[in-house]
Amino acid sequence: MGNLNHFSFGWLTPTLSYLMACVGAALGLRCTLRALAATGTSRRNWLFTAAAAIGSGIWTMHFVAMFGFTVDGTELRYDVPLTILSLVVAVLVVGLGVFAVGYGRHRGRSLLLGGLTTGVGVAAMHYIGMAAVRIHGGIDYDPGTVGLSVLIAVGAATAALWAATTIRTMLAAGGAALVMGIAVSCMHYTGMAAVHVHMVPDRADLGGATPMQFIFPLAVGLGSFLFLTSAFVALSPTAQERAAYREAGEIAVEDLTATSLDRAA
């Protein structure tokens, strides 16, 4: 059995991965809140953005944390198609969850369905991502710990969706994102605690890509997407703010018209 190290760079990778999980959660909660206040195409677009944000944040969290994962006696490589599949699964299944909440008529049932769907999707992303790992040996899992990680994922997803439909202030949303980041990180490291490695030193060439060849550029790209989209969402006005702007503009026009008529008289 190979010796595993989940913190090869100390607290650097856990801290960065937690930050990415928080950014994705904060952006996703904000976009879901915008969606619930919108209608038609606007609601659909906000929900798509929420799914992309949460899914990308969770995926980036996982693979940033994986930079700190090493196994004595072997290098790590990643199967590129499976790694991309894990990202697609994360975004699509999270999308099912947020759309269930965004369009569900019964709030409690929508939260349960959305939380279950999203949580299972998060767990699926994690284990598909782990299936992409290539080492000189095999990876097995402790079933009980795997089950616990899935329960944590479902609980975290349900809590996040509840927060998205309940919280109305920026401060509370920020607190919810921090808690969501902790829950996602706990799910990841619980899943990693289930890992057992059996070394096969004479195994053929690993194939796949090294983390720096593939994972690092993709993680940087998704991280940039999250931060830039967060800035856009933070700066774009809400529906209420747009309505207030229109009302203020109408009042200004009325005042200007009245002033012009008074001068003409």
C-alpha positions as CSV (number, residue, x, y, z in Angstrom):
1,M,0.0,0.0,0.0
2,G,1.4,3.4,-1.0
3,N,1.8,6.2,1.5
4,L,-0.5,9.1,0.7
5,N,0.0,12.8,1.4
6,H,-2.9,15.2,1.0
7,F,-1.0,18.3,2.1
8,S,2.3,18.2,0.1
9,F,2.3,22.1,0.0
10,G,1.1,22.5,3.5
11,W,-1.9,24.7,4.0
12,L,-1.5,26.4,0.6
13,T,-3.7,24.1,-1.5
14,P,-6.4,23.7,1.1
15,T,-6.6,27.5,1.6
16,L,-6.7,28.2,-2.2
17,S,-9.2,25.4,-2.8
18,Y,-11.5,26.7,0.0
19,L,-11.3,30.2,-1.5
20,M,-12.4,28.9,-4.9
21,A,-15.3,27.0,-3.4
22,C,-16.4,30.2,-1.6
23,V,-16.2,32.3,-4.7
24,G,-18.2,29.8,-6.7
25,A,-20.8,29.5,-3.9
26,A,-21.1,33.3,-3.5
27,L,-21.5,33.9,-7.2
28,G,-24.0,31.0,-7.5
29,L,-26.1,32.2,-4.6
30,R,-26.1,35.8,-6.0
31,C,-27.2,34.6,-9.4
32,T,-29.9,32.3,-8.1
33,L,-31.3,35.2,-6.0
34,R,-31.3,37.4,-9.2
35,A,-33.1,34.6,-11.0
36,L,-35.8,34.3,-8.4
37,A,-36.5,38.1,-8.8
38,A,-36.6,37.8,-12.6
39,T,-38.9,36.3,-15.2
40,G,-38.7,34.7,-18.6
41,T,-35.4,34.6,-20.4
42,S,-33.7,36.7,-17.8
43,R,-34.5,34.1,-15.1
44,R,-33.2,31.3,-17.3
45,N,-29.9,33.1,-18.0
46,W,-29.3,33.8,-14.3
47,L,-29.9,30.2,-13.5
48,F,-27.5,29.1,-16.2
49,T,-24.9,31.5,-14.8
50,A,-25.5,30.1,-11.3
51,A,-25.0,26.5,-12.4
52,A,-21.8,27.4,-14.2
53,A,-20.5,29.3,-11.2
54,I,-21.3,26.7,-8.6
55,G,-20.2,23.8,-10.8
56,S,-16.9,25.5,-11.8
57,G,-16.2,26.6,-8.3
58,I,-16.6,23.0,-6.9
59,W,-14.5,21.5,-9.8
60,T,-11.8,24.1,-9.3
61,M,-11.8,23.5,-5.6
62,H,-11.3,19.7,-6.1
63,F,-8.4,20.0,-8.5
64,V,-6.6,22.8,-6.7
65,A,-6.8,20.6,-3.6
66,M,-5.5,17.7,-5.7
67,F,-2.2,19.6,-6.3
68,G,-1.4,18.7,-2.7
69,F,-2.1,15.0,-3.2
70,T,0.9,12.8,-3.7
71,V,1.6,9.1,-3.5
72,D,5.1,7.8,-2.6
73,G,6.7,5.9,-5.4
74,T,4.7,7.2,-8.3
75,E,3.9,10.3,-10.2
76,L,0.3,11.4,-10.9
77,R,-1.2,12.0,-14.2
78,Y,-4.8,12.7,-15.4
79,D,-6.9,11.2,-18.1
80,V,-8.0,14.3,-20.1
81,P,-11.4,13.1,-21.3
82,L,-12.5,11.9,-17.8
83,T,-11.3,15.1,-16.3
84,I,-13.3,17.2,-18.7
85,L,-16.3,14.9,-18.1
86,S,-16.1,15.6,-14.4
87,L,-16.4,19.3,-15.1
88,V,-19.3,18.8,-17.5
89,V,-21.1,16.6,-14.9
90,A,-20.6,19.2,-12.2
91,V,-22.1,22.0,-14.2
92,L,-25.0,20.0,-15.7
93,V,-26.1,18.3,-12.5
94,V,-25.8,21.5,-10.5
95,G,-27.9,23.1,-13.3
96,L,-30.7,20.6,-12.7
97,G,-30.6,21.5,-9.0
98,V,-30.8,25.2,-9.5
99,F,-33.5,25.0,-12.2
100,A,-35.5,22.7,-9.9
101,V,-35.4,25.5,-7.3
102,G,-35.8,28.3,-9.8
103,Y,-39.0,26.9,-11.5
104,G,-40.4,24.7,-8.7
105,R,-43.8,25.6,-7.4
106,H,-43.5,23.8,-4.1
107,R,-40.6,25.3,-2.2
108,G,-39.9,22.5,0.2
109,R,-40.1,19.8,-2.5
110,S,-38.0,21.8,-4.9
111,L,-35.3,22.3,-2.2
112,L,-35.2,18.5,-1.4
113,L,-35.1,17.6,-5.1
114,G,-32.6,20.3,-6.0
115,G,-30.4,19.5,-3.0
116,L,-30.4,15.7,-3.7
117,T,-29.7,16.2,-7.4
118,T,-26.9,18.8,-6.8
119,G,-25.3,16.8,-4.0
120,V,-25.2,13.6,-6.0
121,G,-23.7,15.6,-8.9
122,V,-21.0,17.1,-6.7
123,A,-20.1,13.6,-5.4
124,A,-20.2,12.2,-9.0
125,M,-17.8,15.0,-10.1
126,H,-15.4,14.1,-7.3
127,Y,-15.3,10.4,-8.0
128,I,-15.2,10.9,-11.8
129,G,-12.3,13.3,-11.2
130,M,-10.6,10.6,-9.0
131,A,-11.2,8.0,-11.7
132,A,-9.2,10.2,-14.0
133,V,-6.1,9.9,-11.8
134,R,-3.4,7.7,-13.2
135,I,-0.7,6.2,-10.9
136,H,1.6,3.1,-10.9
137,G,-1.0,1.1,-9.0
138,G,-4.7,0.9,-8.2
139,I,-7.1,3.1,-6.1
140,D,-9.7,1.5,-3.9
141,Y,-12.2,3.2,-1.6
142,D,-13.7,2.5,1.8
143,P,-17.5,2.3,1.1
144,G,-18.6,3.8,4.5
145,T,-16.4,6.9,4.0
146,V,-17.6,7.3,0.5
147,G,-21.2,7.1,1.7
148,L,-20.4,9.8,4.3
149,S,-18.9,12.1,1.6
150,V,-22.1,11.8,-0.5
151,L,-24.3,12.7,2.5
152,I,-22.1,15.7,3.2
153,A,-22.4,16.7,-0.4
154,V,-26.2,16.4,-0.4
155,G,-26.4,18.3,2.9
156,A,-24.1,21.1,1.6
157,A,-26.0,21.4,-1.6
158,T,-29.4,21.6,0.1
159,A,-28.2,24.2,2.6
160,A,-26.8,26.3,-0.3
161,L,-30.0,26.2,-2.3
162,W,-32.0,27.0,0.9
163,A,-29.7,30.0,1.4
164,A,-30.2,31.1,-2.2
165,T,-34.0,31.2,-1.8
166,T,-34.1,32.6,1.8
167,I,-31.2,35.1,2.2
168,R,-31.8,38.6,1.0
169,T,-28.8,40.6,2.3
170,M,-25.2,40.7,1.0
171,L,-23.7,40.1,4.4
172,A,-25.8,37.0,5.1
173,A,-25.1,35.7,1.5
174,G,-21.4,36.1,2.2
175,G,-21.7,34.1,5.4
176,A,-23.6,31.4,3.6
177,A,-20.9,31.2,0.9
178,L,-18.2,30.8,3.6
179,V,-20.2,28.0,5.2
180,M,-20.8,26.4,1.8
181,G,-17.0,26.5,1.2
182,I,-16.3,24.7,4.4
183,A,-19.0,22.0,3.6
184,V,-17.6,21.4,0.0
185,S,-14.0,21.2,1.4
186,C,-15.2,18.7,4.1
187,M,-16.8,16.6,1.4
188,H,-13.6,16.6,-0.7
189,Y,-11.3,15.6,2.2
190,T,-13.8,13.0,3.5
191,G,-13.8,11.5,0.0
192,M,-10.0,11.6,0.0
193,A,-9.9,9.8,3.4
194,A,-11.7,6.9,1.7
195,V,-8.8,6.4,-0.7
196,H,-6.5,3.4,-0.5
197,V,-3.7,2.9,-3.0
198,H,-2.1,-0.4,-4.0
199,M,1.2,0.0,-5.7
200,V,2.2,-1.9,-8.9
201,P,5.8,-0.6,-9.6
202,D,6.2,-2.4,-12.9
203,R,3.1,-1.0,-14.5
204,A,3.4,0.4,-18.1
205,D,3.6,4.0,-19.0
206,L,0.9,6.0,-17.2
207,G,-0.3,8.1,-20.2
208,G,-2.5,11.2,-19.6
209,A,-1.3,14.7,-18.7
210,T,0.6,16.0,-15.8
211,P,-1.2,18.5,-13.5
212,M,0.9,21.4,-14.8
213,Q,0.2,20.5,-18.4
214,F,-3.6,20.3,-18.1
215,I,-5.1,20.8,-14.7
216,F,-3.3,24.0,-13.8
217,P,-4.2,26.0,-17.0
218,L,-7.8,24.9,-16.8
219,A,-8.1,25.7,-13.1
220,V,-6.6,29.2,-13.7
221,G,-9.0,29.8,-16.6
222,L,-12.0,28.7,-14.5
223,G,-10.8,30.8,-11.6
224,S,-10.5,33.8,-13.8
225,F,-14.0,33.2,-15.1
226,L,-15.4,33.1,-11.5
227,F,-13.7,36.3,-10.4
228,L,-14.6,38.2,-13.6
229,T,-18.2,37.1,-13.5
230,S,-18.4,37.9,-9.8
231,A,-17.3,41.5,-10.6
232,F,-19.8,41.7,-13.4
233,V,-22.7,40.5,-11.2
234,A,-21.6,42.7,-8.4
235,L,-21.6,45.8,-10.6
236,S,-24.8,45.0,-12.6
237,P,-28.0,46.5,-11.1
238,T,-30.8,44.3,-9.8
239,A,-34.3,44.3,-11.1
240,Q,-35.3,46.5,-8.1
241,E,-32.5,48.9,-8.8
242,R,-33.4,49.2,-12.5
243,A,-37.0,49.9,-11.5
244,A,-35.8,52.6,-9.1
245,Y,-33.6,54.1,-11.9
246,R,-36.6,54.2,-14.3
247,E,-38.8,55.8,-11.7
248,A,-36.2,58.4,-10.9
249,G,-35.8,59.1,-14.6
250,E,-39.5,59.5,-15.1
251,I,-39.7,61.9,-12.1
252,A,-36.8,63.9,-13.6
253,V,-38.6,64.1,-16.9
254,E,-41.8,65.2,-15.3
255,D,-40.0,67.9,-13.3
256,L,-38.2,69.1,-16.4
257,T,-41.5,69.3,-18.4
258,A,-43.2,71.2,-15.6
259,T,-40.3,73.6,-15.4
260,S,-40.5,74.2,-19.1
261,L,-44.2,74.8,-19.0
262,D,-43.9,77.3,-16.1
263,R,-41.3,79.2,-18.1
264,A,-43.4,79.2,-21.2
265,A,-46.4,80.6,-19.2
